[in-house]
Amino acid sequence: MTSTTNPKTDTDLVREPKNDPTYCQSVSILDPVLQETYTVHLRKETLGWRGWIPQLPEVDCKAKTKKELLNMLAIRLRETLQAREDAWDKQLEADVAAGELKHLRSDARRAKNAETLIDL
């Protein structure tokens, strides 16, 4: 598993308004493996910082400092994406073993015989 301890982030968009508990900062974290950017929401709380990625509910962390939080979020993001990829692979293997994908072979043969097969 690859993880990063120094996520590439954008600068804060605006300064945090004083005494606004609903204020969130948005920054971007680049997944180093898939090279995709994810938007992270950060909020200053009483005892530190909280950050989360709305598209991935399982990526939700708390830390004492903003820098520590960004590092934790980058690691949790990579772990979550890897877990999802592993689950997809496992499901695909189960579907193949159960014969649930046999129809794809016959579909491909029909397309090839009809000369409508698209070469990727």
Sequence and secondary structure as in RCSB ss.txt:
>XXXX:A:sequence
MTSTTNPKTDTDLVREPKNDPTYCQSVSILDPVLQETYTVHLRKETLGWRGWIPQLPEVDCKAKTKKELLNMLAI
RLRETLQAREDAWDKQLEADVAAGELKHLRSDARRAKNAETLIDL
>XXXX:A:secstr
    SS      SS   TT TT  EEEEEE TTT  EEEEEEEEETTEEEEEETTEEEEEEEESSHHHHHHHHHH
HHHHHHHHHHHHHHHHHHHHHHTTTTHHHHHHHHHHHHTT     
